[in-house]
Amino acid sequence: MYYIGDTMSVELVVKKLGNSLGVIFPREFVKKKRIRLKEKVFVEVVKEADITSVFDTLKTDMSGQKFKNMVRDGWK
């Protein structure tokens, strides 16, 4: 679970439920947010992106290690 200010985010896995798709909220999340049966909730969906194909399109003479070192230096 992730906490951003007063907001709580949780990573959920979509599962098949009959002819539909659904997610199950973890007990800790339900308890913390005081979610009750038949209560309406609003959910914002952010799909995890697969960015591996992006790396194949970038053309550079820089080695992977040199790039990682450059990024690490930028975080200091």
N, C-alpha and C positions, 0 to 999 in steps of 0.2 A: 504494500500500500504506500501511496505517496501523499504527503501533506503539503499543500501550497497555501500558505496563509491559513484561512479558516476553511478552505476547501479540501476535500479528501478525494483522491483518485484511486481507483483499483483496476488492476489488469484482469480482464475476464476472457474466457475462452468460449466461443460460440459453439453450441451443441445442437444436435437435432432433437427436437421435442415433438414427437408425432409427425405431422406434415409441416411443421414450422421449425424455425431456428430460435434459440433462446440462450440466455445466460443465467447463471445462478450466482447471486451475490454471496460472498463469504459471510459467515455468522458474525465475525468481528465488525465488518462494515455495516451490516444491518443493525447490530446493537448500538454502534457508535452514532449512526444516523437516525436511530429510533424509527426505522421503517416498519410499518404494520401491514398486516394482510389487507388487501383490497384498497390500500392507500395509493394515490396517484403520485408518481415520481417522474421527474424529467431527467433524461439521460442524454449526454453529449457523446457522440461516437467519433473516435479518432482511430482510423485504421492504421495498423503498423505498416510502414512502408518498407519494401525491399529495394534497397539502393545499390545492391551489388552490381547491377548492370551499368550504373553510372560510372563506376571505376574503370570499366572496359572502354568507355568512350573518351576518357581523359588521356591526352597524349602529352607526355612530359619526359624529359631526360633525367629527372630527379629520381633517385632510388627510393624505395619505400621507407627505408630506415632514415634517410635524410629528411624525408617529408615528416615522419613521426617526430624527429628531433626538433624540426622547425615548429610544429604544432605545440609541442611541449614547452618550448621557449616562449611561445605566445601566451601561455597560461600563467607564467610567472609574474 
